[in-house]
C-alpha cells in the first residue's frame, strides 16, 4: 500500500503537483464546503491512487481525500448542479492564475464543463489522504 499523501501548495508549481494527484477524482456537490467566514473551501473526494496505478497494479485503488484552500475571498461555480448534491463529478485538474501578487484565482475544472473559481489572497492549498475507499473500489459506481 502506498503511503498516504499530504501535499501543500504555495505557488502554481506546487499546485500543478496536487492537480496531477487529483486528476480523475470523483467529487459530489454535497462534499464541497464553502466556509466564507473562515475564508476556506474544503472538498471531500474519492481520488485515484496514481502512484499505485502507475506502478503496474492491474486493479486501480481509490483513496478518500480532502482538498483545502485557505485565504479564499470568493467562490463561484459554473455548471455545477447544486440541486443534485449526490451526482458524481469528475475533477479534470486545477490551475492557478496570478493577479496582483500574491493573489490570484484557483480554477478547478470538472468534466462536462463544470468549474469552481476561487479568488484567493494568496495560494494556500493542502491535499490530505484520509484512507482507502473500501466501498468505492475502482469502478465509477452503479450503472456505469
C-alpha positions as CSV (number, residue, x, y, z in Angstrom):
1,X,0.0,0.0,0.0
2,X,1.3,3.5,-0.9
3,X,1.9,5.9,2.0
4,X,-0.9,8.4,2.4
5,X,-0.1,11.8,0.8
6,X,-0.1,15.2,2.5
7,X,0.9,17.9,0.0
8,X,0.9,21.6,0.4
9,X,0.8,24.2,-2.5
10,X,2.0,27.7,-2.0
11,X,2.6,28.5,-5.7
12,X,1.5,27.5,-9.2
13,X,4.2,24.8,-9.5
14,X,3.2,23.2,-6.2
15,X,-0.5,23.3,-7.3
16,X,0.4,21.5,-10.5
17,X,1.7,18.6,-8.4
18,X,-1.6,18.5,-6.4
19,X,-3.5,18.8,-9.7
20,X,-1.8,15.6,-11.0
21,X,-2.7,13.7,-7.9
22,X,-6.4,14.7,-8.0
23,X,-6.9,14.1,-11.7
24,X,-10.0,11.9,-12.3
25,X,-11.1,12.3,-8.7
26,X,-14.8,11.9,-8.1
27,X,-16.5,14.8,-6.2
28,X,-20.1,15.4,-5.2
29,X,-21.5,18.9,-4.8
30,X,-22.6,17.8,-1.3
31,X,-18.9,17.4,-0.4
32,X,-17.9,20.9,-1.4
33,X,-17.9,23.0,1.7
34,X,-17.5,26.8,1.4
35,X,-16.9,28.5,4.8
36,X,-17.0,32.1,3.8
37,X,-16.5,33.5,7.3
38,X,-13.3,31.3,7.6
39,X,-12.1,32.1,4.1
40,X,-11.9,28.4,3.5
41,X,-13.1,25.9,0.9
42,X,-12.9,22.2,1.6
43,X,-13.6,19.4,-0.9
44,X,-14.0,15.8,0.0
45,X,-13.1,13.5,-2.8
46,X,-12.5,9.9,-4.0
47,X,-9.2,10.1,-5.8
48,X,-7.4,7.6,-7.9
49,X,-4.1,6.4,-6.3
50,X,-1.9,7.3,-9.2
51,X,1.3,6.1,-7.6
52,X,-0.2,2.6,-7.2
53,X,-1.8,2.7,-10.7
54,X,1.5,3.7,-12.4
55,X,3.4,1.0,-10.5
56,X,1.7,-1.6,-12.7
57,X,-1.1,-2.8,-10.5
58,X,-4.0,-4.1,-12.5
59,X,-6.7,-3.2,-10.0
60,X,-7.0,0.6,-9.6
61,X,-7.3,1.8,-6.0
62,X,-9.2,4.9,-4.8
63,X,-8.5,6.9,-1.7
64,X,-10.7,9.2,0.3
65,X,-9.0,12.6,0.4
66,X,-9.6,16.2,1.4
67,X,-8.5,19.2,-0.6
68,X,-8.5,22.5,1.3
69,X,-8.0,26.1,0.1
70,X,-7.4,28.8,2.7
71,X,-7.5,32.6,2.3
72,X,-10.4,32.4,-0.2
73,X,-12.1,35.7,-0.8
74,X,-14.8,34.5,-3.2
75,X,-16.0,31.2,-4.5
76,X,-18.0,31.0,-7.8
77,X,-19.3,28.0,-9.7
78,X,-20.3,27.2,-13.2
79,X,-22.3,24.2,-14.5
80,X,-22.4,22.5,-11.0
81,X,-25.9,21.3,-10.3
82,X,-26.5,22.1,-6.6
83,X,-29.9,20.5,-7.0
84,X,-28.3,17.1,-7.4
85,X,-25.8,17.1,-4.5
86,X,-25.0,13.3,-4.8
87,X,-24.3,13.4,-8.6
88,X,-20.6,12.4,-9.1
89,X,-18.5,14.9,-11.0
90,X,-15.0,14.1,-12.3
91,X,-12.3,16.6,-11.5
92,X,-10.1,17.1,-14.5
93,X,-7.5,19.4,-12.9
94,X,-6.6,22.6,-11.1
95,X,-5.0,25.8,-12.5
96,X,-3.7,28.9,-10.8
97,X,-3.9,32.3,-12.5
98,X,-1.9,35.0,-10.7
99,X,-3.3,38.5,-10.4
100,X,-1.9,41.2,-8.1
101,X,0.8,39.2,-6.3
102,X,0.5,37.2,-4.2
103,X,-3.3,36.9,-5.0
104,X,-5.0,35.2,-7.9
105,X,-7.6,32.7,-8.9
106,X,-7.5,28.9,-8.5
107,X,-9.7,27.2,-11.1
108,X,-11.0,23.7,-10.5
109,X,-12.1,22.2,-13.8
110,X,-14.6,19.3,-14.0
111,X,-15.6,17.1,-16.9
112,X,-18.8,18.2,-18.7
113,X,-17.9,21.9,-18.3
114,X,-18.2,22.3,-14.5
115,X,-15.9,24.7,-12.8
116,X,-15.2,26.4,-9.5
117,X,-13.2,29.6,-9.3
118,X,-11.6,30.6,-6.1
119,X,-10.3,34.2,-5.7
120,X,-7.5,34.0,-3.1
121,X,-5.4,36.5,-1.2
122,X,-2.5,34.1,-1.8
123,X,-2.3,30.5,-2.7
124,X,-2.6,28.1,0.3
125,X,-3.8,24.6,-0.7
126,X,-3.4,21.3,1.0
127,X,-4.3,17.7,-0.2
128,X,-4.5,15.1,2.5
129,X,-5.3,11.4,2.1
130,X,-7.7,10.1,4.7
131,X,-7.6,6.4,3.8
132,X,-8.6,3.8,1.3
133,X,-12.1,3.9,-0.2
134,X,-13.1,0.4,0.6
135,X,-16.6,0.9,-0.7
136,X,-15.8,2.6,-4.0
137,X,-13.3,0.2,-5.4
138,X,-12.1,1.0,-8.9
139,X,-15.4,1.4,-10.7
140,X,-17.4,4.6,-11.2
141,X,-20.4,3.5,-9.3
142,X,-23.6,1.6,-10.1
143,X,-24.9,1.8,-13.7
144,X,-21.6,2.9,-15.2
